[in-house]
Amino acid sequence: SAVISQKPSRDICQRGTSLTIQCQVDSQVTMMFWYRQQPGQSLTLIATANQGSEATYESGFVIDKFPISRPNLTFSTLTVSNMSPEDSSIYLCSVGGYPAYNEQFFGPGTRLTVL
Amino acid sequence: GESVGLHLPTLSVQEGDNSIINCAYSNSASDYFIWYKQESGKGPQFIIDIRSNMDKRQGQRVTVLLNKTVKHLSLQIAATQPGDSAVYFCAENNAGNKLTFGGGTRVLVKP
């Protein structure tokens, strides 16, 4: 299985600021994804991070709010822009294969609190 | 996915008993399903998966059952241990490895 690390592991931020979360994988992977997990809830897919092209966003998520970079096959960043308290969540990256439907592995998450 | 806020369904199980966690999925076109375990402060951990051309798959102490007729998935944990205490999520894959997660069930193992 892939080993995934995220930075920072947690942060407390002021409203109106932005935070960039990094996701690093120990091997090259085809697919990388970003999820949000609001307090006490399930996971919701934000976007698919595409290497060398713009990310593909799910309904309800937009690039201006959650810009994503994926410069290579082992690294991606998610920025949470112009934060409000409603953005307080755990943000998780995951990696998976396609089209063999290999299982998706998740990073440890970044716990964000916006004051 | 279903929003359960702070009131996740909870399954209390005596240590050593078997646990059964249920999940209803939404998309009849989904062809791959995964169960994840999430411990406090950690990311989801893969437990077991099953493809839609199967109705049962077994792992170490875990069994997943799939009933496509009623769009139902279950996870059975044999001889539940204290380390099994966690939140369990089912997830369905319906397009290009994008997962849709269920609401989650909290399992509490009583000594």
Interface residues (C-beta under 8 A of the other chain):
Chain A: S1 I4 M31 F33 P39 G40 Q41 S42 L43 T44 L45 T48 E58 L92 S94 G96 G97 Y98 Y101 E103 Q104 F105 F106 G107 P108 G109
Chain B: G1 E2 S3 V4 G5 L6 H7 L8 D31 Y32 I34 Y36 K42 G43 P44 Q45 F46 D49 R51 F89 A91 N93 G96 N97 K98 L99 T100 F101 G102 G103 G104
